[in-house]
Amino acid sequence: MNQAKRVAKNMGILYARLAITVFISLYVTRLVLAALGVEDFGIFNVVGGAIAMLTFLNASMASATQRFMSYAQGQGNHTKQKSIFNVSMLLHFVIAIVIVLLLEGAGYFLFNGILKIDAERIHAAKLIYQFLIVSTFFTVISVPYDAVINAHENMLFVAILGIVEAFLKLGVALYITYTNFDKLISYGFLMALIAVLLLLIRRMYCHRKYEEVELNISKYYDKLILIEMSGFTGWSFLGSSTGMLTNYGQTIVINVFFGTLINAAQGIAVQINGQLMAFANVLMKALNPLLVKSEASGNRDMMIKATYFGSKISFFILMFFYVPVILEMPYIYNIWLKEVPEYAIIFTSLQLIRSLIEQPYLLLTTGIGAVGKIKYFQIFDSIINVFPLIVSYILFSIGYPPYTLYFVFIVFAIVKGLNTIYFAKIKFNLQMLDFLKKVIFRCFISFIVIIMLTSIPLFFMNDGFNRLLVIMFINTILFSIVVMYFGLLKDERNHVKLLMFHYFRKIMKH
């Protein structure tokens, strides 16, 4: 129960952060799109949009290092924690140098025949790309610090830093709204500056707060740990980097065939999906250390049980927010944005569906990483990551429309999920049919039932605020009934009730 209380506390802290940051972030997107215009917003998405991909890369690489940190914590080995931190710093410095060299090489080809950007804006695009490279370097070498924070489950600091970031981005949006300088260059520079500043803050905090964060490679160098971490981090980096490059590759492919105006629509879809996914990612962030520490302490049953429960709950949290947004997206977009880019609505709808399909499998990946020996899993996962980009390119070449890309990625999201289930069976004896029946089946049937019944007002009410309220009300009622009495099993329902009781009792005390 202590573990459950800790998870509930961490979730409460992170949701409090979201309550502040989500609306700020959505308002920032509105300001930035209005200030830059659709054309420049599309340019930033195609060039500087990779800065957003760095968040994904950072989280993926940090989870690999966190696996070792959490494992050592589970074993109670403090000296090993210091060795892990120092070896991790060495590894990520080498990775950072390699990535910078690769990006500089790729830039030559991107700006000489691949990207479709107006000649008068090419200078701005090249500057933004250099800002991206600087951000990338600092992001990668700061991964060990993020891993330490996550391993200690210090969600209060994560929340504070997230709020600071949201307000800094609001300041940038307000600045470019009124500045007389080139708005696109100003935005790219300031966004990169924020990334570097936040990473430096993390590093300073960790050196003061945590005993194991002592940078002395010669003293704490451990060859065996280096060999083990090199293998794990290398294979983990293969998976995370191909995922990042594929996500960024979508932007490049769309730009090559359809130009920066369609990139603007894609940028909006990424923004909405990222903000809504944050609600489910809170649970993932709170559960990841628990899974690794359970495996490290020899309690695999706890790890598997947490995987089942977390996979379901994170899906249902996502579903709760996605259903009304999918159904009322045209109305929401017309209120939110002054100018809605073409294809923005269909892009966003399909992206949300893709994220829902991927969600139940994410904790299985953490479980596979907790057990270790991820070589073959990452190889197959990386191959699956790349295929949809190749297929999309071929389909665009023969005349298919822009939204085809999202259908392709949805198909491969299913393939990727099945691959993850298969390797979970191999690595920690996950019962495949049991997981499909108790998690996947219950998740997607719940979604189909709720979205079908919640959509009924669309057929007899005019669009507007009243219909949005009705849909939100129906969605909430159906969610409470369907999820509690079909989506969750009896012991899971009891667990949710205990977590809610503990959480609300804590709120009442304050």
DOVODO-581156 format. One line per field, with one value per residue (C-alpha): residue number from 1; residue in three letters; chain; x, y, z. Coordinates in steps of 0.5 Angstrom, whole numbers, plus 2048, in hexadecimal, padded with zeros to 3 digits. Layout:
// DOVODO-581156
num = c(NUM ...)
residu = c(ALA ...)
chaine = c(A ...)
xx = c(X ...)
yy = c(Y ...)
zz = c(Z ...)
This chain:
// DOVODO-581156
num = c(1 2 3 4 5 6 7 8 9 10 11 12 13 14 15 16 17 18 19 20 21 22 23 24 25 26 27 28 29 30 31 32 33 34 35 36 37 38 39 40 41 42 43 44 45 46 47 48 49 50 51 52 53 54 55 56 57 58 59 60 61 62 63 64 65 66 67 68 69 70 71 72 73 74 75 76 77 78 79 80 81 82 83 84 85 86 87 88 89 90 91 92 93 94 95 96 97 98 99 100 101 102 103 104 105 106 107 108 109 110 111 112 113 114 115 116 117 118 119 120 121 122 123 124 125 126 127 128 129 130 131 132 133 134 135 136 137 138 139 140 141 142 143 144 145 146 147 148 149 150 151 152 153 154 155 156 157 158 159 160 161 162 163 164 165 166 167 168 169 170 171 172 173 174 175 176 177 178 179 180 181 182 183 184 185 186 187 188 189 190 191 192 193 194 195 196 197 198 199 200 201 202 203 204 205 206 207 208 209 210 211 212 213 214 215 216 217 218 219 220 221 222 223 224 225 226 227 228 229 230 231 232 233 234 235 236 237 238 239 240 241 242 243 244 245 246 247 248 249 250 251 252 253 254 255 256 257 258 259 260 261 262 263 264 265 266 267 268 269 270 271 272 273 274 275 276 277 278 279 280 281 282 283 284 285 286 287 288 289 290 291 292 293 294 295 296 297 298 299 300 301 302 303 304 305 306 307 308 309 310 311 312 313 314 315 316 317 318 319 320 321 322 323 324 325 326 327 328 329 330 331 332 333 334 335 336 337 338 339 340 341 342 343 344 345 346 347 348 349 350 351 352 353 354 355 356 357 358 359 360 361 362 363 364 365 366 367 368 369 370 371 372 373 374 375 376 377 378 379 380 381 382 383 384 385 386 387 388 389 390 391 392 393 394 395 396 397 398 399 400 401 402 403 404 405 406 407 408 409 410 411 412 413 414 415 416 417 418 419 420 421 422 423 424 425 426 427 428 429 430 431 432 433 434 435 436 437 438 439 440 441 442 443 444 445 446 447 448 449 450 451 452 453 454 455 456 457 458 459 460 461 462 463 464 465 466 467 468 469 470 471 472 473 474 475 476 477 478 479 480 481 482 483 484 485 486 487 488 489 490 491 492 493 494 495 496 497 498 499 500 501 502 503 504 505 506 507 508 509 510)
residu = c(MET ASN GLN ALA LYS ARG VAL ALA LYS ASN MET GLY ILE LEU TYR ALA ARG LEU ALA ILE THR VAL PHE ILE SER LEU TYR VAL THR ARG LEU VAL LEU ALA ALA LEU GLY VAL GLU ASP PHE GLY ILE PHE ASN VAL VAL GLY GLY ALA ILE ALA MET LEU THR PHE LEU ASN ALA SER MET ALA SER ALA THR GLN ARG PHE MET SER TYR ALA GLN GLY GLN GLY ASN HIS THR LYS GLN LYS SER ILE PHE ASN VAL SER MET LEU LEU HIS PHE VAL ILE ALA ILE VAL ILE VAL LEU LEU LEU GLU GLY ALA GLY TYR PHE LEU PHE ASN GLY ILE LEU LYS ILE ASP ALA GLU ARG ILE HIS ALA ALA LYS LEU ILE TYR GLN PHE LEU ILE VAL SER THR PHE PHE THR VAL ILE SER VAL PRO TYR ASP ALA VAL ILE ASN ALA HIS GLU ASN MET LEU PHE VAL ALA ILE LEU GLY ILE VAL GLU ALA PHE LEU LYS LEU GLY VAL ALA LEU TYR ILE THR TYR THR ASN PHE ASP LYS LEU ILE SER TYR GLY PHE LEU MET ALA LEU ILE ALA VAL LEU LEU LEU LEU ILE ARG ARG MET TYR CYS HIS ARG LYS TYR GLU GLU VAL GLU LEU ASN ILE SER LYS TYR TYR ASP LYS LEU ILE LEU ILE GLU MET SER GLY PHE THR GLY TRP SER PHE LEU GLY SER SER THR GLY MET LEU THR ASN TYR GLY GLN THR ILE VAL ILE ASN VAL PHE PHE GLY THR LEU ILE ASN ALA ALA GLN GLY ILE ALA VAL GLN ILE ASN GLY GLN LEU MET ALA PHE ALA ASN VAL LEU MET LYS ALA LEU ASN PRO LEU LEU VAL LYS SER GLU ALA SER GLY ASN ARG ASP MET MET ILE LYS ALA THR TYR PHE GLY SER LYS ILE SER PHE PHE ILE LEU MET PHE PHE TYR VAL PRO VAL ILE LEU GLU MET PRO TYR ILE TYR ASN ILE TRP LEU LYS GLU VAL PRO GLU TYR ALA ILE ILE PHE THR SER LEU GLN LEU ILE ARG SER LEU ILE GLU GLN PRO TYR LEU LEU LEU THR THR GLY ILE GLY ALA VAL GLY LYS ILE LYS TYR PHE GLN ILE PHE ASP SER ILE ILE ASN VAL PHE PRO LEU ILE VAL SER TYR ILE LEU PHE SER ILE GLY TYR PRO PRO TYR THR LEU TYR PHE VAL PHE ILE VAL PHE ALA ILE VAL LYS GLY LEU ASN THR ILE TYR PHE ALA LYS ILE LYS PHE ASN LEU GLN MET LEU ASP PHE LEU LYS LYS VAL ILE PHE ARG CYS PHE ILE SER PHE ILE VAL ILE ILE MET LEU THR SER ILE PRO LEU PHE PHE MET ASN ASP GLY PHE ASN ARG LEU LEU VAL ILE MET PHE ILE ASN THR ILE LEU PHE SER ILE VAL VAL MET TYR PHE GLY LEU LEU LYS ASP GLU ARG ASN HIS VAL LYS LEU LEU MET PHE HIS TYR PHE ARG LYS ILE MET LYS HIS)
chaine = c(A A A A A A A A A A A A A A A A A A A A A A A A A A A A A A A A A A A A A A A A A A A A A A A A A A A A A A A A A A A A A A A A A A A A A A A A A A A A A A A A A A A A A A A A A A A A A A A A A A A A A A A A A A A A A A A A A A A A A A A A A A A A A A A A A A A A A A A A A A A A A A A A A A A A A A A A A A A A A A A A A A A A A A A A A A A A A A A A A A A A A A A A A A A A A A A A A A A A A A A A A A A A A A A A A A A A A A A A A A A A A A A A A A A A A A A A A A A A A A A A A A A A A A A A A A A A A A A A A A A A A A A A A A A A A A A A A A A A A A A A A A A A A A A A A A A A A A A A A A A A A A A A A A A A A A A A A A A A A A A A A A A A A A A A A A A A A A A A A A A A A A A A A A A A A A A A A A A A A A A A A A A A A A A A A A A A A A A A A A A A A A A A A A A A A A A A A A A A A A A A A A A A A A A A A A A A A A A A A A A A A A A A A A A A A A A A A A A A A A A A A A A A A A A A A A A A A A A A A A A A A A A A A A A A A A A A A A A A A A A A A A A A A A A A A A A A A A A A A A A A A A A A A A A A A A)
xx = c(800 806 808 800 801 807 804 7FE 802 806 800 7FD 803 804 7FC 7FD 802 7FE 7F8 7FD 801 7FC 7F7 7FE 801 7FA 7FA 801 800 7FA 7FF 805 801 7FE 804 808 803 801 807 80D 809 80A 811 812 80F 813 81A 819 814 819 81A 814 816 81C 817 816 81D 81F 819 81B 822 821 81D 823 827 822 821 828 827 821 823 829 824 820 827 829 830 832 839 836 831 837 83B 834 834 83B 83B 834 837 83D 839 834 839 83C 835 834 83A 838 831 833 838 832 82E 833 834 82C 82B 82F 82A 824 826 828 823 81E 81A 815 816 815 81C 81B 81A 820 824 820 81F 826 827 821 825 82B 827 824 82B 82E 827 829 830 82D 827 82B 831 82B 828 82B 829 821 823 825 81F 81A 81D 81C 815 816 80F 80F 815 813 80C 810 814 80E 80B 811 811 80A 80B 811 80E 808 80D 811 80A 808 80F 80E 807 80A 811 814 819 818 813 815 81C 81B 816 81B 821 81D 81A 820 823 81D 81F 826 825 820 825 82A 826 825 82C 82D 827 82A 831 82E 829 82B 831 832 833 83A 83E 845 845 84D 84A 844 845 843 845 840 83A 83D 83C 835 833 836 832 82B 82C 82E 828 823 826 825 81E 81D 821 81D 817 819 81B 815 811 815 815 80E 80F 814 810 80A 80E 811 80A 806 80A 80A 802 801 806 803 7FD 801 804 7FE 7FC 802 801 7FA 7FC 802 7FE 7F9 7FE 801 7FB 7FC 804 803 801 807 80C 809 809 810 814 810 810 818 819 814 818 81E 81C 81A 812 810 809 808 80C 807 801 803 804 7FD 7FA 7FE 7FC 7F5 7F5 7F9 7F5 7EE 7F1 7F3 7EC 7E9 7EC 7EC 7E5 7E2 7E8 7E7 7DF 7DF 7E6 7E3 7E0 7E6 7EB 7E7 7E6 7EE 7F1 7F0 7F2 7F1 7F6 7F4 7F4 7F5 7EE 7EF 7F7 7F5 7EF 7F4 7FA 7F5 7F3 7FA 7FC 7F6 7F8 800 7FE 7FC 803 808 809 80A 810 812 812 816 81B 81B 81D 822 825 821 826 821 81B 81E 820 819 816 81B 819 811 813 816 811 80B 80F 812 80A 808 80D 80B 804 805 809 803 7FE 7FB 7F9 7FD 7F8 7FA 801 7FC 7F9 7FF 802 7FC 7FD 804 802 7FE 804 808 804 803 80B 80C 807 80B 811 80E 80C 813 816 812 80D 807 801 7FF 7F8 7F7 7F9 7F5 7EF 7F0 7F3 7F3 7EC 7E9 7EC 7EA 7E3 7E2 7E4 7E0 7DA 7DB 7DD 7D6 7D2 7D5 7D4 7CD 7CC 7CF 7C9 7C4 7C8 7CB 7D2 7D4 7D6 7CF 7D1 7D8 7D5 7D0 7D5 7DA 7D5 7D3 7DA 7DB 7D5 7D7 7DE 7DC 7D8 7DB 7E2 7E0 7DC 7DF 7E6 7E8 7E8 7E6 7ED 7EF 7E8 7EA 7F1 7EE 7E9 7EF 7F3 7EE 7EC 7F3 7F4 7EE 7EF 7F6 7F3 7ED 7F3 7F6)
yy = c(800 805 804 806 80C 80E 80D 811 817 817 817 81D 821 820 821 828 82A 828 82C 832 830 82D 834 838 834 834 83B 83C 838 83C 842 83F 83D 844 848 843 842 83B 83B 83D 838 833 835 834 82E 82B 82D 82F 82A 825 829 826 81F 820 820 819 817 819 816 80F 810 812 80C 807 80A 80B 803 802 808 805 7FE 800 803 7FD 7F9 7FF 7FF 807 806 803 809 80D 809 808 810 811 80C 80F 816 813 80F 815 81A 815 814 81C 81D 817 81A 821 81F 81B 821 826 821 820 827 828 823 826 82D 82B 828 824 829 82E 835 83B 83E 845 840 83B 840 840 838 837 83B 837 831 833 835 82E 82A 82E 82C 825 825 828 823 81D 81E 820 819 816 81C 81B 813 815 819 814 80E 812 814 81B 81D 824 826 824 828 82E 82E 82C 832 837 834 836 83D 83E 83C 840 846 844 844 84B 84D 84B 84E 855 855 858 853 84D 849 842 843 846 840 83B 83E 83F 838 835 83A 838 830 832 836 830 82B 82F 830 829 827 82D 82A 823 824 828 823 81C 818 814 81A 81A 81C 818 813 811 80F 80C 809 801 7FD 7F8 7FD 801 7FA 7F9 800 801 7FB 7FD 804 803 7FE 803 809 805 804 80C 80F 80B 80D 814 814 811 816 81C 818 819 820 820 81B 820 826 823 821 826 82C 830 832 82B 82A 830 82B 825 82A 82B 824 823 828 826 81E 820 824 81F 819 81D 81B 813 814 817 810 80D 811 80F 808 807 807 802 7FD 7FD 7FD 7F7 7F3 7F5 7F3 7EC 7EE 7EC 7EB 7F2 7F5 7F1 7F3 7FA 7F9 7F7 7FC 802 800 800 806 80A 808 80A 811 812 810 815 81B 818 817 81E 821 81C 81D 825 826 82B 82F 82F 831 837 83A 838 83B 841 83D 836 832 82E 826 828 825 81E 81E 81F 81A 815 816 816 80F 80D 80F 80B 805 805 807 800 7FD 803 800 7F9 7FD 7FF 7F8 7F5 7FA 7F9 7F1 7F3 7F0 7F4 7F3 7F0 7F3 7FA 7F7 7F5 7FB 800 7FC 7FD 805 806 802 807 80C 808 806 80D 810 80B 80C 814 812 80F 815 813 819 81C 818 811 812 811 80B 808 80A 807 800 800 802 7FB 7F7 7FB 7F9 7F2 7F2 7F5 7F0 7EA 7EC 7ED 7E6 7E4 7E9 7E8 7E3 7E7 7E3 7E6 7E4 7E6 7ED 7ED 7EB 7EF 7F5 7F6 7F4 7F7 7FE 7FE 7FC 801 806 804 804 80B 80E 80B 80D 814 816 815 81D 81E 81C 820 827 82C 82D 832 833 82F 829 829 829 824 81F 820 81F 818 816 817 813 80D 80D 80C 806 803 803 802 7FC 7F9 7FC 7FA 7F4 7F3 7F4 7F9 7FD 7FC 7FF 805 806 806 80A 810 80F 810 816 81A 819 81C 822 823 823 829)
zz = c(800 801 7FA 7F8 7FC 7F9 7F2 7F4 7F7 7F1 7EC 7F0 7F0 7E8 7E7 7EB 7E6 7E0 7E3 7E2 7DC 7D7 7D6 7D6 7D0 7CC 7CD 7CB 7C4 7C3 7C4 7C0 7BA 7BA 7BA 7B5 7B0 7AD 7A8 7AE 7B3 7AE 7AD 7B4 7B4 7AF 7B1 7B8 7BA 7BB 7C2 7C4 7C2 7C7 7CD 7CA 7C9 7D0 7D3 7D0 7D1 7D8 7DA 7D7 7DD 7E2 7E1 7E4 7E9 7EC 7EB 7F0 7F5 7F5 7F7 7FC 7F9 7F9 7F7 7F0 7EF 7EF 7EA 7E6 7E6 7E4 7DE 7DC 7DB 7D7 7D2 7D1 7D0 7CA 7C8 7C8 7C3 7BE 7BE 7BD 7B7 7B4 7B4 7B1 7AB 7AA 7AA 7A4 7A0 7A3 7A1 79A 797 79C 7A0 79C 79F 79C 79A 79E 7A4 7A3 7A7 7AD 7AD 7AD 7B3 7B7 7B5 7B8 7BE 7BE 7BE 7C4 7C8 7C6 7C9 7CF 7D0 7CF 7D4 7D9 7D8 7DE 7E3 7E0 7E2 7E9 7EA 7E7 7EB 7F2 7F0 7F1 7ED 7F1 7EE 7E7 7E8 7EA 7E4 7E0 7E2 7E1 7DA 7D9 7DB 7D7 7D1 7D2 7D3 7CC 7C9 7CB 7C9 7C2 7C2 7C3 7C0 7BA 7B9 7B5 7B9 7B6 7B8 7BE 7C0 7BE 7C2 7C8 7C8 7C8 7CD 7D2 7D1 7D3 7D9 7DB 7DA 7DE 7E4 7E4 7E5 7EA 7EE 7EE 7F0 7F6 7F8 7F7 7FA 7F4 7EF 7F0 7E9 7EA 7E4 7E6 7ED 7EB 7E5 7E4 7DE 7DF 7E0 7DA 7D6 7D9 7D8 7D1 7CF 7D2 7D0 7C9 7C7 7CB 7C7 7C1 7C2 7C5 7BF 7BA 7BD 7BD 7B6 7B4 7B7 7B4 7AE 7AD 7AD 7A8 7A3 7A4 7A2 79C 799 79C 79E 7A5 7A5 7A6 7AB 7AF 7B0 7B2 7B7 7BA 7BB 7BE 7C3 7C5 7C6 7CA 7CF 7CF 7D0 7D6 7DA 7D9 7D9 7E1 7E3 7DE 7E2 7E8 7E7 7E3 7E9 7ED 7E7 7E7 7EF 7EF 7EA 7EE 7F4 7F1 7F2 7EA 7EC 7EF 7E8 7E4 7E8 7E8 7E0 7DF 7E3 7E1 7D9 7DB 7DF 7DA 7D4 7D8 7DA 7D3 7D0 7D5 7D2 7CB 7CA 7CB 7C7 7C1 7C1 7C1 7BE 7B9 7BE 7C3 7BD 7BB 7C2 7C3 7BD 7B9 7B2 7B2 7AD 7A8 7AA 7B1 7B4 7B0 7B2 7B9 7B9 7B6 7BB 7C1 7BF 7BD 7C4 7C7 7C4 7C6 7CD 7D0 7CE 7D1 7D8 7D5 7D2 7D9 7DB 7D6 7D7 7DF 7DD 7D9 7D2 7CE 7C7 7C3 7C6 7C4 7BD 7BB 7BE 7BA 7B3 7B5 7B6 7B0 7AB 7AB 7A9 7A3 7A1 7A2 79D 798 799 798 792 78E 790 797 79B 7A2 7A7 7A4 7A8 7AF 7AC 7AB 7B2 7B5 7B2 7B4 7BB 7BB 7B9 7BE 7C3 7C2 7C1 7C8 7CB 7C8 7CB 7D2 7D1 7D0 7D5 7DB 7D9 7D8 7D6 7CF 7CF 7D6 7D4 7CE 7D1 7D8 7D5 7CE 7CD 7D3 7D1 7CA 7CB 7D0 7CB 7C6 7CA 7CD 7C7 7C3 7C9 7CA 7C3 7C3 7C4 7BE 7BA 7BD 7C0 7BC 7BE 7C3 7CA 7CD 7C9 7CB 7D2 7D1 7CE 7D4 7D9 7D5 7D4 7DC 7DE 7D9 7DA 7E2 7E0 7DA 7DD 7E4 7E3 7DC 7DB 7E2 7E6 7ED 7F0 7EC 7ED 7F5 7F4 7F0 7F6 7FB 7F7 7F6 7FD 7FF 7FB 7FD 804 803 7FF 805 80A 807)
